[in-house]
Amino acid sequence: MEIKPHGSSDYPFQYYYDNLELFDFHCIEWHWHREFEFLYVESGKVLCGIGEKQIILSEGDAIFINSKILHRFYAASGGVIPNFVCMPEFIAPENSLVYKKYILPIISSNMAFQCFQSAEPWQARIIQIMIKIMETQENEIIRELSTLALLQNLWLIFYENVKLSDKEKMQTVDEAAQKRVQLMMQYIHENYKHGLSLNEIASHIGVSKSTALHLFQRFLHTTPVNYLIEYRLQAASRLLKNTNKKVKTIAYESGFHNVDYFCRLFKNRYHVTPSEYRCI
């Protein structure tokens, strides 16, 4: 799970105005967090990977992504996606009746996501409130109170219209399989600086190498080893941008113990050398 906090302990809400063109490869890579997320497509067409599923969102569409669900965003071009993430207890205290009756049933369900389109009246209302929440972030005088009031109204409409009992229409994920993938991803995130093998990654959660390969292909469309290499390259790219460390040092700190091999992989992926990337 993401370690990076969103918001603060006394205000667990965070708004982001993301433009996918500003991210490497126009992509926010696979991640998950305890906060639920509401995202609006302001412009462009966005491919959302959510669990095993791929959803295309067009301009004006929006989506809710439930707590702890694995997801990724990509746009070939454009792709402005304002979004906000929020801890469930921001809407109501965790020990309150409101939380237990109206929030917990949704976040603890196996609903992975819910798309919103303006053609459906109740979904259009959700989108309108989402936009108001985003706009109110500019109002420093009443931002926090206005955000909470609007979010509670949004959740009321969401709760009234979402059909948790309709298993056929509800967008779900295989929670047990997703959890296994997340545990292997977390193991890679925590140990990528060291030498890791497919056997070690699989053994961490007590599955065979073939099962680990199948799970990664099913959810992430790659192999565990390729995911490890990609994660190391991402770590290296951050160090190149944010530090003055030598390329050799960055290679070793990112889990590559052969500098030439690192430079070759980096250029194949980013189409520039590490030194050139630093200057972009």
C-alpha positions as CSV (number, residue, x, y, z in Angstrom):
1,M,0.0,0.0,0.0
2,E,1.2,3.6,-0.5
3,I,3.1,4.9,2.4
4,K,2.8,8.5,1.2
5,P,0.1,10.2,3.3
6,H,-2.8,12.0,1.6
7,G,-3.9,15.0,3.5
8,S,-3.2,15.0,7.2
9,S,-4.4,13.2,10.3
10,D,-6.8,16.0,11.2
11,Y,-7.9,16.6,7.6
12,P,-7.6,13.3,5.7
13,F,-8.6,14.6,2.3
14,Q,-6.3,15.5,-0.6
15,Y,-7.1,17.1,-4.0
16,Y,-4.8,16.6,-7.0
17,Y,-4.9,18.3,-10.4
18,D,-3.1,15.7,-12.5
19,N,-2.1,16.0,-16.2
20,L,-1.0,12.6,-17.5
21,E,1.2,14.3,-20.1
22,L,3.5,15.5,-17.3
23,F,4.1,11.9,-16.1
24,D,6.7,9.6,-17.7
25,F,5.0,7.6,-20.4
26,H,1.7,9.5,-19.7
27,C,1.0,7.1,-16.9
28,I,0.3,7.0,-13.2
29,E,1.6,3.5,-12.4
30,W,-0.1,0.7,-10.5
31,H,-0.8,1.6,-6.8
32,W,-3.4,1.4,-4.1
33,H,-4.2,3.2,-0.9
34,R,-6.7,2.9,2.0
35,E,-8.4,6.1,0.9
36,F,-11.2,5.9,-1.6
37,E,-10.8,8.0,-4.8
38,F,-13.1,10.1,-7.0
39,L,-11.6,11.1,-10.4
40,Y,-13.0,13.3,-13.2
41,V,-11.8,13.4,-16.8
42,E,-11.6,17.1,-17.6
43,S,-10.1,16.4,-21.0
44,G,-8.8,13.6,-23.1
45,K,-9.5,9.9,-23.0
46,V,-8.1,7.8,-20.1
47,L,-7.5,4.1,-19.8
48,C,-8.0,3.0,-16.3
49,G,-6.6,-0.3,-15.1
50,I,-8.6,-1.5,-12.1
51,G,-7.8,-4.9,-10.8
52,E,-8.0,-7.2,-13.8
53,K,-10.2,-4.8,-15.7
54,Q,-9.5,-2.1,-18.3
55,I,-12.0,0.8,-18.5
56,I,-11.9,3.7,-21.0
57,L,-13.1,7.0,-19.6
58,S,-14.0,9.9,-22.0
59,E,-14.0,13.6,-21.4
60,G,-16.8,14.4,-18.8
61,D,-16.8,10.9,-17.3
62,A,-15.9,10.2,-13.7
63,I,-15.1,7.2,-11.5
64,F,-15.1,6.0,-7.9
65,I,-12.4,3.6,-6.9
66,N,-12.9,1.8,-3.6
67,S,-10.4,1.5,-0.8
68,K,-7.4,-0.7,-1.3
69,I,-8.2,-1.4,-5.0
70,L,-5.2,-1.7,-7.3
71,H,-5.4,0.9,-10.1
72,R,-3.5,2.7,-12.9
73,F,-4.1,5.6,-15.3
74,Y,-2.8,6.1,-18.8
75,A,-3.6,8.5,-21.7
76,A,-2.0,8.3,-25.1
77,S,-2.4,12.1,-25.3
78,G,-4.1,14.7,-23.1
79,G,-5.6,13.2,-20.0
80,V,-6.3,15.9,-17.5
81,I,-7.7,14.1,-14.5
82,P,-8.5,16.2,-11.4
83,N,-9.2,13.8,-8.5
84,F,-9.4,13.6,-4.7
85,V,-8.7,10.9,-2.2
86,C,-10.3,10.7,1.2
87,M,-10.2,8.5,4.3
88,P,-13.6,6.9,4.9
89,E,-13.7,8.3,8.4
90,F,-13.5,11.9,7.1
91,I,-17.2,11.7,6.2
92,A,-18.1,10.4,9.7
93,P,-16.2,9.0,12.7
94,E,-15.4,5.3,12.5
95,N,-17.3,4.5,15.6
96,S,-20.4,6.4,14.6
97,L,-23.8,5.0,13.4
98,V,-23.4,7.0,10.2
99,Y,-20.1,5.3,9.4
100,K,-21.4,1.8,10.3
101,K,-24.7,2.2,8.4
102,Y,-23.8,4.2,5.3
103,I,-20.0,4.0,4.7
104,L,-18.7,0.7,5.9
105,P,-21.2,-1.4,3.7
106,I,-19.6,0.2,0.6
107,I,-15.9,0.3,1.5
108,S,-16.1,-3.3,2.9
109,S,-18.0,-4.6,-0.1
110,N,-16.3,-6.3,-3.0
111,M,-17.2,-3.4,-5.2
112,A,-14.0,-2.3,-7.0
113,F,-15.3,0.8,-8.8
114,Q,-18.3,2.7,-10.1
115,C,-18.3,4.8,-13.3
116,F,-20.3,7.9,-13.7
117,Q,-21.7,9.4,-16.9
118,S,-23.8,12.5,-17.3
119,A,-26.5,10.6,-19.3
120,E,-27.7,9.0,-16.1
121,P,-29.4,11.6,-13.9
122,W,-28.1,10.5,-10.5
123,Q,-24.6,10.0,-11.9
124,A,-24.7,13.5,-13.4
125,R,-25.5,14.8,-9.9
126,I,-22.4,13.0,-8.6
127,I,-20.3,14.5,-11.3
128,Q,-21.6,18.0,-10.6
129,I,-20.8,17.7,-6.9
130,M,-17.4,16.3,-7.7
131,I,-16.7,19.4,-9.8
132,K,-17.9,21.7,-6.9
133,I,-15.6,19.9,-4.5
134,M,-12.7,20.5,-6.8
135,E,-13.7,24.2,-7.3
136,T,-14.0,24.8,-3.6
137,Q,-10.3,23.9,-3.1
138,E,-9.6,27.4,-4.3
139,N,-11.6,29.0,-1.5
140,E,-9.2,29.2,1.5
141,I,-11.8,30.7,3.8
142,I,-14.3,27.9,4.0
143,R,-12.5,25.1,2.0
144,E,-12.5,22.4,4.7
145,L,-16.1,22.9,5.8
146,S,-17.4,23.2,2.3
147,T,-15.5,20.1,1.2
148,L,-17.0,18.0,4.0
149,A,-20.5,19.3,3.4
150,L,-20.3,18.6,-0.3
151,L,-18.7,15.2,0.2
152,Q,-21.4,14.1,2.6
153,N,-24.0,15.1,0.0
154,L,-22.1,13.2,-2.7
155,W,-22.0,10.1,-0.5
156,L,-25.7,10.3,0.2
157,I,-26.6,10.3,-3.5
158,F,-24.0,7.5,-4.1
159,Y,-25.4,5.4,-1.2
160,E,-29.0,5.9,-2.3
161,N,-28.3,4.7,-5.9
162,V,-25.5,2.1,-5.7
163,K,-26.9,-1.5,-5.7
164,L,-24.6,-3.6,-3.5
165,S,-27.1,-6.4,-3.7
166,D,-27.0,-6.6,-7.5
167,K,-24.0,-8.8,-7.9
168,E,-24.4,-9.1,-11.7
169,K,-24.1,-5.3,-12.3
170,M,-21.6,-4.5,-9.5
171,Q,-18.0,-4.1,-10.7
172,T,-15.9,-6.5,-8.6
173,V,-12.4,-7.9,-8.3
174,D,-11.1,-11.2,-7.1
175,E,-10.0,-10.0,-3.7
176,A,-8.0,-13.0,-2.7
177,A,-6.0,-12.9,-6.0
178,Q,-5.6,-9.2,-5.8
179,K,-4.2,-9.4,-2.3
180,R,-1.6,-11.9,-3.4
181,V,-0.5,-9.6,-6.2
182,Q,-0.3,-6.6,-3.8
183,L,1.7,-8.6,-1.2
184,M,4.3,-9.5,-4.0
185,M,4.3,-5.9,-5.2
186,Q,4.9,-4.7,-1.7
187,Y,7.7,-7.2,-1.2
188,I,9.4,-5.9,-4.4
189,H,8.9,-2.3,-3.3
190,E,10.6,-3.0,0.0
191,N,13.4,-5.1,-1.3
192,Y,14.1,-3.9,-4.9
193,K,17.6,-2.6,-3.9
194,H,18.7,-6.2,-3.2
195,G,19.0,-9.1,-5.5
196,L,15.6,-10.7,-6.0
197,S,14.6,-13.8,-7.9
198,L,11.2,-15.0,-9.1
199,N,11.5,-17.8,-6.6
200,E,12.0,-15.4,-3.7
201,I,9.1,-13.2,-4.8
202,A,6.8,-16.3,-5.1
203,S,8.0,-17.9,-1.9
204,H,7.2,-14.7,0.0
205,I,3.5,-15.5,-0.2
206,G,3.9,-19.2,-0.4
207,V,3.0,-19.8,-4.0
208,S,4.8,-21.5,-6.9
209,K,6.7,-19.6,-9.5
210,S,4.0,-20.5,-12.1
211,T,1.3,-19.1,-9.9
212,A,3.2,-15.9,-9.3
213,L,3.7,-15.5,-13.1
214,H,0.0,-16.2,-13.7
215,L,-1.1,-13.6,-11.1
216,F,1.1,-10.9,-12.4
217,Q,0.0,-11.5,-16.0
218,R,-3.6,-11.5,-14.9
219,F,-3.5,-8.2,-13.1
220,L,-0.5,-6.3,-14.3
221,H,0.1,-7.8,-17.7
222,T,3.7,-8.3,-17.0
223,T,6.0,-10.7,-15.2
224,P,7.3,-10.3,-11.6
225,V,10.9,-9.9,-12.8
226,N,9.9,-7.3,-15.5
227,Y,7.9,-5.5,-12.8
228,L,10.9,-5.5,-10.6
229,I,13.1,-4.0,-13.3
230,E,10.5,-1.4,-14.2
231,Y,10.2,-0.4,-10.5
232,R,14.0,-0.1,-10.2
233,L,14.1,2.1,-13.3
234,Q,11.4,4.3,-11.8
235,A,13.4,4.6,-8.6
236,A,16.5,5.5,-10.6
237,S,14.6,8.2,-12.6
238,R,13.5,9.9,-9.4
239,L,17.0,9.9,-8.0
240,L,18.3,11.4,-11.3
241,K,15.7,14.2,-11.1
242,N,15.9,14.9,-7.4
243,T,19.5,14.4,-6.5
244,N,23.0,15.1,-7.7
245,K,24.3,11.6,-7.1
246,K,26.5,10.0,-9.7
247,V,24.9,7.7,-12.2
248,K,27.0,4.8,-10.8
249,T,25.7,5.4,-7.3
250,I,22.1,5.7,-8.5
251,A,22.4,2.4,-10.4
252,Y,23.5,0.6,-7.2
253,E,21.0,2.3,-5.0
254,S,18.2,1.3,-7.4
255,G,19.2,-2.4,-7.4
256,F,21.4,-2.6,-10.5
257,H,24.9,-3.9,-9.7
258,N,26.2,-3.5,-13.2
259,V,26.3,0.2,-14.4
260,D,26.5,-0.7,-18.1
261,Y,23.5,-3.0,-17.8
262,F,21.6,-0.2,-16.0
263,C,22.4,2.4,-18.6
264,R,21.4,0.0,-21.4
265,L,18.0,-0.8,-19.8
266,F,17.4,2.9,-19.0
267,K,18.0,4.0,-22.5
268,N,15.8,1.2,-23.9
269,R,13.0,2.3,-21.6
270,Y,13.3,6.1,-21.6
271,H,15.0,6.6,-25.1
272,V,17.7,8.8,-23.5
273,T,20.7,8.1,-21.3
274,P,20.5,8.6,-17.6
275,S,22.6,11.8,-17.9
276,E,20.4,13.1,-20.7
277,Y,17.3,12.3,-18.7
278,R,18.6,14.4,-15.8
279,C,18.8,17.4,-18.1
280,I,15.3,17.1,-19.5
